[in-house]
Amino acid sequence: MRLVLCLLLSSYCIHAADLRQGVAVSINGLPQGAFDSHTAEMFPLMSVVKFPLAIVVLHRVENGELALNKEYHLTSNDMDPHTWSPMQKRHPNGGSFALAELLRFCLCESDNNACNYLFGLVGGPESVQHFFTTRYGADFSFHVACTEADMKAVAALSVNRASPSAMLQILEDVYAAANSTPENPILSRSLAEFLLNMMNQCSTGQNRLKAGFSGAPVAFAHKTGSSGIVNGRTLAHNDIGIIRMPGGSYACIVSFISDSSQNESQMNECHSTLGRRVYHVLIASQD
């Protein structure tokens, strides 16, 4: 298995002056560190932060503090028209939304207004940070201190950040919670599966990791994050996720791109190449 992965990924990792790419991969729960890149370095998360935020929201549901079917009324003041928000476009004057629907907007459509509202429900970015620091320790390479509203300022775009290895750990823990009985699950089994099923519906980033195995009979729960171009370079162009094969094999993938002068299609190709080669390893692991 390790030799197969080496052959498929050995030429993948990119070391170029025109971008910095952080990659962390585990296949069937086995970290493949020899093939990863910049795993301990911190990268801007951008909308990838919506994944750990959703974990904290669901943890509050598990504890009875929130409920997926409870409705919340958002006014026009909660609907910033100057940010990415499919929810605002459909409901410019606000409306009542169940918590599950707010999570769907946040995760599946990467809605910034839904994200900001959910941050408010759990007590802000500091509550998200506290959850992960408590679980993994103070030296865990994960830092969240901004909402999407805060990140409208260019100076705040890099505040929320994590290492590929830290994000891989979170993905592995969510997968374990949904598929086994770990000693200290990050979420209950039903809520972890709820989260992954919702992330299967992510509409953004179809040309990133997913393009590497487009049309394959797999479930891919993922979350993207993008900065756009800042001072002539792309600060962040990210995709993270879990591929689940029909036979039970799986892979967790983190692909962060930062400080890139490449164009959109070139960065997409970096992600999709990784996705394709990991998928081929998964196929080989089932033979």
C-alpha positions in Angstrom: 0.0 0.0 0.0 2.8 2.4 0.9 4.7 1.7 -2.3 1.5 2.3 -4.3 1.0 5.6 -2.7 4.6 6.6 -3.2 4.3 5.8 -7.0 1.1 7.8 -7.3 2.0 10.8 -5.2 5.8 11.1 -5.4 5.6 13.6 -8.3 2.7 15.5 -6.9 4.0 17.8 -4.1 4.6 21.2 -5.5 7.7 23.3 -4.5 7.5 26.4 -6.6 8.1 30.1 -6.1 4.7 31.0 -7.4 2.7 29.4 -4.6 3.0 27.6 -1.3 0.9 24.4 -1.0 0.2 22.6 2.3 -1.0 19.0 1.9 -1.9 16.4 4.5 -3.4 13.1 3.6 -4.5 10.0 5.4 -5.8 6.9 3.7 -7.9 4.4 5.7 -6.7 6.2 8.9 -3.0 5.7 8.1 -1.1 9.1 7.9 1.0 9.2 4.8 3.5 11.8 6.1 6.2 11.0 3.6 4.1 12.5 0.8 2.7 15.5 2.6 3.9 19.1 2.2 4.3 21.9 4.7 2.1 20.0 7.1 3.1 22.0 10.2 3.0 25.5 8.7 0.0 27.8 9.2 -2.3 28.6 6.3 -5.2 31.1 6.0 -8.5 29.2 6.3 -10.9 31.6 4.8 -14.3 29.8 4.5 -12.8 26.5 5.6 -13.4 28.0 9.1 -17.1 27.2 8.5 -16.3 23.5 9.1 -15.0 23.8 12.6 -17.7 26.3 13.4 -20.3 23.8 12.4 -18.7 21.2 14.7 -19.1 23.6 17.6 -22.7 24.4 16.7 -23.5 20.7 16.5 -21.7 20.1 19.8 -24.1 22.7 21.4 -27.0 20.7 19.8 -25.6 17.5 21.4 -25.5 19.2 24.8 -29.1 20.4 24.4 -28.2 24.1 24.2 -29.4 24.4 20.6 -31.8 22.4 18.4 -31.6 21.7 14.7 -35.4 22.4 14.2 -35.5 25.6 16.2 -36.2 28.6 14.1 -34.3 31.9 14.3 -35.5 35.2 12.8 -33.0 37.1 10.9 -33.8 40.7 10.0 -32.5 42.8 7.0 -29.7 44.0 9.4 -28.4 40.4 9.5 -28.4 40.3 5.7 -25.3 42.1 4.6 -25.6 42.6 0.8 -21.9 43.3 0.4 -20.7 39.8 1.1 -21.1 36.3 -0.5 -24.6 35.3 0.6 -27.0 33.2 -1.5 -29.3 33.5 1.5 -29.4 37.3 1.3 -30.1 37.2 -2.4 -33.1 35.0 -1.8 -34.2 36.7 1.4 -33.0 40.3 1.3 -35.4 41.3 4.0 -34.6 38.4 6.3 -36.8 35.6 7.4 -37.2 32.7 9.8 -34.7 29.8 9.4 -34.3 26.5 11.3 -30.8 26.0 12.6 -30.4 23.1 10.2 -31.1 25.4 7.3 -28.6 28.0 8.5 -26.0 25.2 8.7 -26.9 24.2 5.2 -26.4 27.7 3.9 -23.1 28.0 5.8 -21.6 24.7 4.7 -23.2 23.9 1.4 -23.3 27.3 -0.1 -20.5 28.9 2.0 -22.9 31.7 3.0 -21.1 34.5 5.0 -24.3 35.9 6.6 -25.3 32.5 7.9 -21.7 32.0 9.1 -21.8 35.3 11.0 -25.1 34.4 12.6 -23.9 31.0 13.7 -20.8 32.5 15.2 -23.1 34.7 17.3 -25.1 31.7 18.5 -22.1 29.9 19.9 -20.5 33.0 21.5 -18.1 34.2 18.8 -14.8 33.0 17.4 -13.3 32.7 20.9 -15.8 30.0 21.7 -14.7 28.0 18.6 -11.1 28.5 19.5 -11.8 27.3 23.1 -13.5 24.1 21.9 -10.5 23.0 19.9 -7.9 24.2 22.4 -9.8 22.2 25.1 -9.9 19.1 23.0 -6.4 19.1 21.4 -4.3 21.3 23.7 -2.9 24.8 23.7 -0.2 23.9 21.2 -2.7 22.7 18.6 -1.9 24.6 15.4 -5.3 26.0 14.9 -6.3 29.7 15.4 -9.7 31.3 15.0 -10.4 34.9 16.0 -12.5 36.4 13.3 -16.0 36.1 11.8 -16.6 36.5 8.1 -17.7 40.1 8.8 -14.3 40.8 10.4 -12.5 39.4 7.3 -13.9 42.1 5.1 -10.8 43.9 6.2 -7.8 42.8 4.3 -5.6 42.9 7.4 -7.8 40.2 9.0 -7.8 37.7 6.1 -4.9 35.7 7.6 -6.1 35.7 11.2 -8.1 32.5 11.0 -5.5 29.9 10.2 -4.5 26.3 10.7 -1.8 23.8 9.7 -2.7 20.9 7.3 -1.9 18.4 10.1 -4.3 20.0 12.5 -7.1 20.1 10.0 -6.4 16.5 9.0 -6.8 15.6 12.7 -10.2 17.2 12.9 -11.3 15.5 9.7 -10.2 12.1 11.0 -12.0 12.7 14.3 -15.3 13.5 12.5 -15.0 10.4 10.3 -14.2 8.3 13.4 -17.2 9.7 15.2 -19.5 8.9 12.2 -18.2 5.4 11.6 -17.0 3.8 14.8 -17.1 4.2 18.6 -14.0 6.3 19.6 -13.3 6.8 23.3 -13.7 10.5 23.1 -15.8 11.3 20.0 -15.8 14.9 18.7 -19.5 14.5 18.1 -22.2 11.9 18.6 -22.4 9.4 15.7 -25.7 10.8 14.4 -24.5 14.4 14.4 -21.2 13.5 12.8 -23.0 11.7 10.0 -25.4 14.6 9.7 -22.4 16.9 9.3 -20.7 14.7 6.6 -24.0 14.2 4.7 -24.5 18.0 4.6 -20.9 18.5 3.4 -21.5 16.0 0.6 -23.8 18.7 -0.8 -21.2 21.5 -0.9 -21.7 23.4 -4.1 -18.5 25.3 -4.2 -15.1 24.1 -5.5 -16.3 21.6 -8.0 -13.1 22.1 -10.0 -10.8 21.5 -7.0 -10.3 18.1 -5.3 -13.6 16.7 -6.5 -12.6 17.2 -10.2 -9.9 14.5 -9.7 -12.6 11.8 -9.3 -15.6 13.4 -10.9 -18.3 10.9 -11.8 -16.8 8.2 -9.5 -19.3 6.4 -7.2 -18.0 8.0 -4.0 -19.3 10.4 -1.3 -17.2 13.5 -0.9 -17.8 15.6 2.1 -15.8 18.8 1.7 -15.4 22.5 2.4 -13.6 25.1 0.4 -12.1 28.5 1.2 -11.0 31.3 -1.1 -9.5 34.8 -0.6 -9.6 36.2 -4.1 -6.6 38.2 -5.3 -5.0 40.4 -2.7 -2.2 42.7 -3.7 -1.6 40.7 -6.9 -1.5 37.3 -5.3 -4.1 34.8 -4.1 -3.8 34.6 -0.3 -5.8 31.3 0.0 -7.3 28.7 -2.4 -8.3 25.8 -0.2 -10.2 22.5 -0.2 -10.5 19.9 2.5 -12.6 16.8 2.7 -13.3 13.1 3.2 -13.7 10.6 0.3 -15.9 7.7 1.3 -15.8 4.6 -1.0 -18.7 2.2 -1.3 -16.6 -0.6 0.1 -15.7 1.3 3.3 -12.3 2.6 2.4 -11.8 6.4 2.9 -9.3 9.2 2.7 -9.0 12.5 4.5 -7.4 15.2 2.4 -6.3 18.8 3.2 -5.1 20.9 0.4 -4.2 24.5 1.2 -2.7 26.9 -1.4 -1.4 30.3 -0.3 0.6 33.2 -1.7 0.0 32.2 -5.3 0.5 34.0 -8.5 -1.1 31.2 -10.5 -4.5 31.6 -12.1 -7.7 29.9 -11.0 -7.4 27.0 -13.4 -3.8 26.3 -12.5 -4.6 26.2 -8.8 -7.7 24.0 -9.5 -5.3 21.6 -11.3 -3.1 21.4 -8.2 -6.1 20.3 -6.1 -7.6 18.0 -8.7 -4.3 16.2 -9.3 -4.1 15.4 -5.6 -7.7 14.2 -5.6 -7.2 12.0 -8.6 -4.1 10.3 -7.2 -5.5 9.7 -3.8 -8.6 8.3 -5.4 -6.4 5.9 -7.4 -4.8 4.7 -4.2 -8.2 4.1 -2.6 -9.1 1.9 -5.6 -5.8 0.0 -5.3 -6.4 -0.5 -1.5 -9.7 -2.3 -2.3 -8.1 -4.8 -4.7 
